[in-house]
Amino acid sequence: MSATTIRRKKRKDEIKVSIEPFRNPADYKVCEDIQREALHSQDIDVIPIPMLLQAHRVGGILLGAYSGLGDMVGFIFSIFGHIDGKPVHNCCMLAVRAAYRNFDVGFKLLVALREEALRRKIAAVTASFDPMQPLHAYFFLGKMGFKAFAYEENLYGETTSQFDRGLPTDRMSSAWDLKDAETTKLLETGPARHDFRKELKRTPAVNQLTEAAPGLYASSPVKTDCTADMFLFEVPYNLPEIKNRDLGAAMEWQRNLRHAFRGYFQKGYQAADFWSSEQDGRLRTGFVLKKK
């Protein structure tokens, strides 16, 4: 076991999966099926077998998560590249079968990717996620320790994934410092608990949420002149549900995200965390921005 291996206490509801390189050629076909299930997309948006094979042959990382019965239930795929002249691995796809979500399978896959990247002398992994999906933001920023540094509008154009339907495919670009001591501690201990009432007494917020209808939240005008070292940008926990109920409201939230992140990223901030807290019977969530 390497010195970088993450040792973490097991959760009571954790299931046993093993993370390994693909075991046989049939696994490539299975990971196509997993993509269709996870993304709810048509074949045009599925990374095909030839691409996976060729990328793997020239240095890509491809790992599967296997159940106790030997079935592949998830996989992760990254490719090698450079950013600002420094070598990185870019996580192109992380997908888990629906029945195995919420059991830390994605966490284990990403930790295994970290291990393999470090073994190859790579110090950073990059990934892009949809800021309109709070669960994705929480996973990458709050749980894994990525830091988002750029906001890209309509990155992929139109896709067939149900997650993108109706809105431009905006994404946040993020980086994972694999040798950072705080990141290592986060992976070992898990995210800290937050109480929004207490946090907001010492951490300013650049907006406030109002409930326009049950479960339908709008934002006050987002302040763009905050100069604090750290501040909160609150978003509804149920943004995907809001999009399904009221596309106009979702479009307004996407405009808020674009406006806030483009401005603050240009001023030298990064999205360094994502907080989640239950208050008065409802969940409150938000991005934490910090000066680099």
matplotlib code that plots the C-alpha trace (Angstrom):
import matplotlib.pyplot as plt

x = [0.0, 1.5, 2.0, -0.7, -3.4, -6.5, -7.5, -11.1, -13.6, -16.2, -19.8, -22.5, -24.3, -21.1, -21.1, -18.1, -16.8, -13.3, -11.6, -9.5, -8.3, -10.8, -10.8, -11.7, -12.8, -16.5, -16.1, -15.7, -19.2, -20.6, -19.2, -21.1, -24.3, -23.4, -23.0, -26.5, -28.0, -26.2, -26.6, -29.9, -28.5, -28.5, -25.5, -24.1, -23.1, -21.6, -17.8, -17.5, -15.4, -12.7, -12.1, -11.8, -9.4, -7.1, -7.0, -6.1, -3.3, -1.6, -1.7, -5.3, -6.5, -9.5, -10.8, -13.9, -15.8, -16.9, -19.5, -18.9, -20.5, -17.9, -20.3, -19.0, -21.2, -19.3, -16.1, -13.8, -11.9, -9.2, -6.8, -3.4, -2.7, -1.1, -2.4, -0.1, 2.8, 2.1, 1.1, -2.4, -5.0, -8.4, -11.3, -13.6, -16.2, -17.3, -20.5, -22.1, -25.2, -28.3, -28.6, -25.1, -25.3, -25.1, -22.8, -19.5, -18.7, -17.9, -15.7, -13.7, -13.3, -11.9, -9.6, -8.3, -7.7, -5.8, -3.6, -2.8, -2.1, 0.3, 2.0, 2.6, 4.1, 1.0, 0.2, -3.2, -6.5, -9.0, -12.7, -15.7, -19.1, -22.5, -23.1, -26.9, -26.5, -25.8, -25.1, -22.3, -20.9, -21.0, -19.3, -16.4, -15.9, -17.3, -16.4, -13.4, -11.6, -11.5, -11.2, -13.2, -11.3, -13.2, -16.8, -17.4, -20.7, -22.4, -19.2, -20.6, -23.4, -26.6, -26.5, -29.1, -28.6, -31.7, -29.5, -28.8, -32.2, -33.6, -30.5, -27.0, -24.3, -22.5, -19.7, -17.3, -13.7, -11.9, -8.6, -7.6, -4.2, -3.3, -0.6, -2.4, -2.5, -6.0, -7.3, -5.8, -7.3, -10.7, -10.6, -9.8, -12.3, -15.1, -16.7, -17.2, -20.7, -22.1, -24.8, -25.9, -27.2, -23.8, -21.8, -23.6, -22.7, -19.0, -19.2, -20.9, -23.3, -23.7, -27.4, -30.5, -33.1, -36.8, -39.5, -41.7, -43.8, -43.5, -40.1, -39.5, -36.7, -35.5, -32.5, -32.1, -29.8, -26.3, -23.7, -20.7, -18.5, -17.8, -14.1, -14.1, -11.5, -14.4, -18.1, -21.1, -23.2, -26.4, -28.3, -31.4, -30.6, -33.3, -32.2, -32.9, -36.4, -36.9, -35.7, -38.4, -41.1, -40.2, -37.7, -37.8, -36.8, -34.0, -32.7, -32.7, -30.6, -28.2, -27.8, -27.1, -24.4, -22.8, -22.8, -21.4, -18.7, -17.4, -17.0, -15.4, -13.1, -11.8, -11.1, -9.0, -11.5, -12.1, -15.0, -13.2, -16.1, -19.8, -21.8, -24.9, -26.9, -30.4, -32.3, -36.0, -36.8, -35.2, -31.8, -29.7, -26.7, -24.2, -20.9, -18.0, -15.7, -12.2, -9.4, -6.7]
y = [0.0, 3.4, 6.3, 8.2, 5.6, 7.2, 5.5, 6.4, 5.0, 2.8, 4.0, 1.7, 1.6, 1.2, -1.7, -3.7, -2.9, -3.4, -0.8, -2.4, -2.0, -3.4, -7.2, -8.2, -6.8, -7.2, -4.5, -1.8, -2.7, -2.6, 0.9, 2.1, 0.7, 2.4, 5.8, 5.5, 4.7, 7.4, 10.2, 9.2, 10.1, 8.8, 6.9, 10.1, 11.4, 8.1, 7.7, 4.7, 1.6, 2.5, 5.9, 4.3, 1.6, 4.0, 6.6, 3.8, 2.5, 5.9, 6.8, 7.3, 5.9, 3.5, 1.9, -0.1, -0.6, -4.3, -5.7, -8.8, -10.8, -9.5, -7.2, -3.8, -1.2, 2.0, 3.3, 6.3, 7.5, 10.2, 11.4, 12.9, 16.5, 19.8, 23.0, 26.0, 23.7, 21.3, 17.7, 16.8, 14.0, 15.3, 13.2, 12.8, 10.5, 9.2, 7.1, 4.7, 2.5, 4.0, 1.1, 1.7, 5.5, 7.0, 4.2, 6.1, 4.2, 7.4, 8.5, 5.2, 5.5, 9.1, 8.2, 5.2, 7.6, 9.9, 7.0, 6.0, 9.6, 10.0, 6.8, 8.3, 11.4, 13.5, 16.2, 17.4, 16.1, 18.4, 18.0, 19.9, 19.8, 21.4, 24.2, 23.7, 20.3, 20.9, 17.3, 17.4, 20.6, 19.1, 16.0, 17.7, 20.7, 19.7, 16.1, 15.6, 18.9, 20.2, 24.0, 25.6, 28.4, 29.0, 29.3, 28.1, 28.9, 26.2, 24.2, 21.1, 22.8, 20.7, 17.2, 14.4, 14.0, 14.8, 16.7, 19.3, 19.5, 23.0, 24.9, 25.7, 23.3, 25.6, 24.0, 24.9, 23.9, 22.6, 21.3, 18.8, 19.3, 15.7, 16.5, 19.2, 18.4, 19.8, 17.7, 14.5, 15.3, 15.9, 12.6, 10.8, 12.6, 13.7, 17.1, 19.3, 19.9, 23.4, 25.4, 28.2, 30.4, 30.3, 30.4, 33.5, 35.5, 35.2, 34.6, 37.2, 36.2, 37.8, 36.9, 35.8, 33.2, 33.8, 31.1, 32.3, 29.1, 25.9, 24.5, 27.2, 29.6, 32.9, 34.9, 38.5, 40.5, 39.0, 41.4, 41.7, 44.0, 41.7, 42.0, 39.5, 36.8, 34.2, 34.5, 32.4, 32.3, 30.4, 28.2, 26.1, 22.4, 21.4, 23.3, 20.3, 20.1, 23.8, 23.3, 20.6, 22.8, 26.2, 26.5, 30.3, 30.2, 27.8, 30.1, 33.0, 30.9, 30.1, 33.8, 34.4, 31.8, 33.1, 36.7, 35.8, 33.4, 35.2, 38.3, 36.8, 34.4, 37.4, 39.1, 36.2, 34.1, 30.4, 28.2, 26.3, 24.5, 23.7, 23.7, 21.8, 22.3, 21.4, 24.3, 24.6, 21.3, 22.2, 21.9, 24.9, 24.7, 27.1, 27.7, 29.1, 31.4, 32.3, 34.4, 32.3]
z = [0.0, -1.0, 1.3, -0.5, 0.1, 1.7, 4.9, 5.9, 8.4, 6.7, 6.6, 8.0, 4.6, 2.6, 0.1, -1.0, -4.4, -5.8, -8.1, -10.8, -14.4, -16.9, -16.6, -20.1, -23.5, -22.5, -19.9, -22.6, -23.8, -20.3, -19.7, -22.8, -21.2, -17.9, -19.7, -21.3, -17.9, -16.0, -18.5, -20.0, -23.4, -26.9, -28.4, -30.1, -26.6, -25.4, -25.4, -27.8, -27.3, -30.0, -28.3, -24.8, -26.2, -28.0, -25.2, -22.7, -25.0, -25.1, -21.4, -20.4, -17.1, -17.2, -14.0, -13.2, -10.0, -9.5, -7.2, -5.1, -7.9, -10.3, -12.3, -13.3, -11.6, -12.5, -14.2, -14.4, -17.5, -17.8, -20.4, -20.2, -21.1, -20.1, -18.6, -18.4, -19.3, -16.4, -16.9, -15.7, -16.1, -17.2, -15.8, -18.9, -17.4, -14.1, -14.2, -11.7, -12.1, -10.5, -7.9, -6.6, -6.2, -2.7, -1.6, -2.2, -5.5, -7.2, -4.3, -4.5, -8.2, -8.0, -5.1, -7.2, -10.1, -7.7, -6.6, -10.2, -11.2, -8.4, -9.3, -12.7, -11.2, -12.0, -9.4, -10.6, -12.0, -13.8, -14.3, -15.5, -13.8, -14.3, -11.7, -12.2, -10.6, -6.8, -6.1, -8.7, -7.2, -3.7, -4.9, -6.6, -4.4, -1.0, -0.8, -3.0, -2.6, -6.2, -6.7, -9.6, -11.5, -14.7, -15.9, -19.5, -21.3, -23.5, -23.5, -25.3, -27.3, -27.6, -26.1, -25.8, -22.0, -20.0, -17.5, -20.3, -21.8, -22.2, -21.1, -22.6, -21.4, -19.0, -17.0, -14.3, -14.8, -11.7, -10.6, -7.9, -6.2, -5.4, -3.0, -1.0, 2.7, 3.2, 0.3, 1.8, 5.2, 3.6, 1.9, 5.1, 7.4, 5.1, 4.7, 7.8, 9.0, 8.5, 10.2, 7.9, 10.7, 12.4, 9.2, 7.9, 11.1, 10.1, 6.3, 4.1, 1.4, -2.0, -2.4, -0.5, -1.5, -1.5, -2.0, -4.8, -4.5, -2.5, -3.6, -6.1, -5.1, -6.6, -5.8, -4.8, -7.1, -6.8, -5.3, -7.6, -5.5, -2.5, -1.4, 1.5, 1.5, 1.6, 0.9, 0.2, -3.0, -2.1, -4.6, -4.3, -3.4, -6.0, -9.1, -11.3, -10.0, -10.6, -14.2, -14.7, -13.2, -14.5, -17.3, -17.1, -13.4, -14.3, -17.0, -14.5, -12.1, -14.9, -15.7, -12.0, -12.0, -15.2, -13.9, -10.5, -11.4, -14.5, -12.4, -9.3, -11.2, -13.1, -9.7, -8.5, -6.6, -6.9, -5.9, -3.1, -1.3, -1.4, 1.8, 2.6, 5.8, 7.0, 8.5, 9.5, 7.7, 4.4, 2.8, 2.2, -0.2, -1.7, -3.3, -1.1, -3.0, -1.7, -2.9, -4.4]

ax = plt.figure().add_subplot(projection="3d")
ax.plot(x, y, z, "-o")
ax.set_aspect("equal")
plt.show()
